[in-house]
Amino acid sequence: MELGFVGLGKMGGNMVLRLIQGSPDGKIKGGHRIMGFAKDANPDLAGVAGFTLVDSLDAMLAKLQPPRAVWVMVPAGNATEGVISQLAQAMKEDDLIIDGGNSYYKDSIRREQGLANRKLGFVDVGTSGGIWGRQEGYCMMVGGKPAHVNRCRPIFDTLAPAGGWIHAGPPGSGHFVKMVHNGIEYGMMEAYAEGFEVLHKAPFPLNLHQIAAVWNHGSVVRSWLLELSERMFAQEGDLGGIAPYVVDSGEGQWTVEAAFEETVPVPVITAALFARYASRDPENFAARYTAGLRNQFGGHAIKRADDKKLKASGEVKK
């Protein structure tokens, strides 16, 4: 296919390389022609045959043959909204927009309806694979009308490994499935994190890298996340060089909100989301409050923030 592509960072750039060159092992062929636009393009795209970098959305659309298809791979929220709005104003009937980012599924439903009024197509693609996608392939959960999804089938067949993409349902369903996927990911990561913290503080000289490695051989908790944990411990040691601040993309929160709407209990995902919030609070007012209140009703001792022994141990930081 001939495809416009907006957003050429690490993930977007690697997707374009896979579309053009296929998988590095040669099992999946590329051959697509890409017109790309980005503020900061992946330098690996320089000089790649089959790729043309343009300096504006209008220039990109001018180089594509109608009916045109454009993949949008920019951060969810205002950035995606802005790009889709610009494209919609410049596109013609039967042109198609693909949103491959982590957009909120209700935004995707709204965008599809607005674009349909302009006689433009829209496909929402929940994309998983991260920086490993170019090599391993991208798992994709696709939402949209059958005609629009089928039109994009050659793209999905190249980006995904065998059996690695699904037409999940109508517009919005692709991003909904990816949202829940990320919520599950939150819970899995938190479970591993808590387990490894217990091991880290154990009264034994345990090697976390070796434990992660052996668990990946026949254990019921073996997984790709655990393989990445093994790699992380090999690179980072005891993780002392990593700040205890965990960012979230918003999809964990969206999953919990969807669960509330459906009256579905999701205690693990909710706890994992709150654990991420807790990681960002160097003051931890709630913990200070609880310690102070225990002192008030029970006379329990308070550890003061200016205690030199606590500061030296790292339990209390400025």
N, C-alpha and C positions, 0 to 999 in steps of 0.2 A: 504493500500500500504506500501511498504518498500521505504523509502526516505532518501537521504542524505540531510543534511541541513548545510549551511555555514553561520555563523553570528548568534550568540545566545545572543544578547543584550536584551534590554527591549522588543522590538517589536518581534524580531526573537524568543526569548525564550518563549514569551507568545504564539506565533503561534505554536511552537512545543508542548507546554503543551495542547493546544486545539486539535491538531492533535492526541495526545496520549490519552488524558482524555476526550475529548469532551467538550461541553459547561458546565459551572458551574451549570446551571439549569437542566442539564440532558436531554434537548430536542434534542440535537445533539450528536450523539455518536462518540467516537474517535476510538481507536484501531489500528492506524497506528504505524509502527515501524520506529524509527528515528535513524540514525547514524549522530551525530553532530560534527562539528568542529568550533572552535572559539578561538580567542586569550584570550577573557574574557567572559566565559560563564555565563549566568544568574544563580545565585546560587539556584534559585527555582527548577532547573532541577536536582539537586543532589539527587541521589537515586530513581529517578522516573522510575518505571518499564516500559519497552518499549523504553527506551532511552539509547543510548550508546555514550559516549563522547570519541573521538579519538584525537590524537595529530598531525595529518597531513591529507592533502587531499588524499594522496596515501593510508593511512591507512583506511580512510573512504570508498574510492572506493573498496578497497580489501574486505571489509565486506559486500558490497552490491551485491545482485544477479543480473546478467545481464538478460535483458537490464536494465540499471540503470537510475535512475532519481535523480537529485540533485537540490535543491532549493538554490539560492544564495540571501542572505539578508544582504548585506553590503552597505556602502555609495556609491552613484553614482559616476561615474568618474573613476579615476585611480584604486581605490580599486576593483570595479566591473570588470574593464578591466583585472586586474591582476589575479583575481580568475578564471574568465572564460577562460583566456588564459591557465592557469595551468591545469584546468580541461580538456580542449580540447586536450591538448597534451597527457593526460593519459587515456582518455576515448576511448571506442571501438564503432564500428558501431552500430547504433540504440540506443545508450545512449542518454539521454535527459537532457538539462540544462534549468532551470526555473529561470528567473531574476525577483524577486519580489520587487526590490527597485525602487527608483525614477529616473531611467535612462532616458537620452534624447532619444526620439523615433528614431531619425536618427541613433544613435549608435546601437539601438536594431535591426534596419533593416540591418545595416552593419554586426552585429554579427551573425544574423541568416543566412545571405548569406555565411559568412565564415565557420560557423559550418556545413551548408548543404553541402559544398564542401568536408567536412570530413565525410559525411554521419551521422552527429549528429543532433539531434533535438533541437529546441529552442522555448521557450514560454516566452513571456513578459507579466508580470502581474502588472498592476497598482494597488497598495494595499492601501486602506484607512481604518482607524479605530484606528490608534494610540495605546495608552496604554489601551484603552477600548475594543480593539478588542477581547481579550480572552473571555470577558464576553458577549459583544454585537454581536460579529462576525465581520468579515472583508468584506467590500465591495470591490469586485475585478473586474477589467476590463482586460480581457484577450485577447492577440493577439497571433496568431500562426496558423499553418496549422491545419485543422480539426482533423487529425489523432493524432497529438501531443496533442492538447487540450483535446480530448476525453480520451486519456490515463491518463491525470491528473485529470479527472473529480471527482474521489473519494476524492482527496485532497481539491479541491475547494468546494465540497459539505460539507465538515467538517468545513473548515475555515469560510465560509460565513454563514450568517443567511439565512433563506428561501427566495429565490428570490434575493439573494445578490451578484450574480456574473453573468457576461455575456461574451460570446465569441464575442468580439467587431469586429473582422475581421482578416486580414492577419498579419504577423509579423510586429511589431512596432505599431500597432493600439491600443493595450492595454495601452502602455505607453503614446501614444498621447492623449487618452481620459483622463487618469489620469492627464496629464499635464494641460489640459483645466480645469479639475475639480479643480486643485489647483489654477489656475488663478482666477476662480470664487470665490474660498475661500478667496483669497486676497481681492477682491472687497467687499465681504460681511463683512469681519472682519474690513476693513477700514471704512465702513459705520457705523457699530456699534461703532467703536472707536470714530469717529467724533461726533456722536450723544451723546455719554456718556460724551465727553469732554464739549459739550455745556451745558449739565445738570450739570456737575461738577462745572462749572463757573457761573451758574445761580444765580440770586439775591434771591434765595429761599433756605431754609435748606433742600435740597432734599436728600433722602436716595437711593443711586444707587442700592443697593442690593434689596430693596423692589420694585423698579421700574422694574428691570430685572425680578424679580419673577412674578409681576402682568402681565407683557407683555407676559409671557409664558402661560397665561390662557385666550385663546380666541383671542389674538391680531393677526393681520395679519403679524407681524414681529416675531412671535414665531418660535423658531428653537432650534436645539441641541446646536448650538454655543451660543445662548442666555441662555440656561440652564447652560452651562459651565461658562458664564459670571456671572450668579447668584452665582454659586459656588465660582468663583474667588473673587467676592466682599465680600462674607462671610468670606473667608480665608485671604484676603489681605487688606480689608478696603478700604482706598482711593487710594491704589496702590502706596503710597509713597515709599514703600520698593523695588519697581521694577525699574530698570534702563531703561530710554527711548531709548533703542537700540533694533531694531527689525531685526532679522536674516531672510534671505530668502533661500529657498532650490535651487533656480535657475529656478523653474518651472514657476513662474510668468513671468520672462524674456523670457523663451522659448515660453510661450503662446503669448506674445506680438510679438515676432519675427515671429511666425507662422501666426499671424493675418496680419502682414505686408506683408508676402509672398502671402497671400490670398486676400490682399486689403480689409480686414474686419476691420472696426473701432471698437476699444475696449477702449474707453476713461476711463471707470471706472477702469478696470484692470490695465491700464497703470498708472493712477494717484495713485492707491494703491501701485504699485511697486515703483514709485518714492517717495512716502511717506516713504516707508521702507528705501530707500537710504538716505533720508533726516534725518532720525532718528539717523544715524551713524556719523553725522558730527558735532562734538562739536564746531568747529570753524565757520562753516556756512559762508564761504567766499562770496558766492553769495549774502546773505542778507547784509553783511557788504558793499559789492560793491554797492548794490541798495541804501542803506542808504546814502552812501557817494556821489553818483551821484545825488540824490535828493537835497542834500545840494549844489552841484555845480550849478545846473541849476535853483533851486528855492529858495535857501537859507533856506531850511527846516532844523530844528534843528537835530543834531546828538546826540544820546545817547552814551556816551563814555564808553568803557569797564572798565575803572577804576572808574566809578561812584559808590561811596560807597552805595548810596541808592538803586541802581539797584542790586548790589551784595547782599545786605541784603534781598531784596525782592525775590531773586532767579532768576530774569530775565536775569542776566548776570553771568556766572560762569567762573572761571579760566580754 
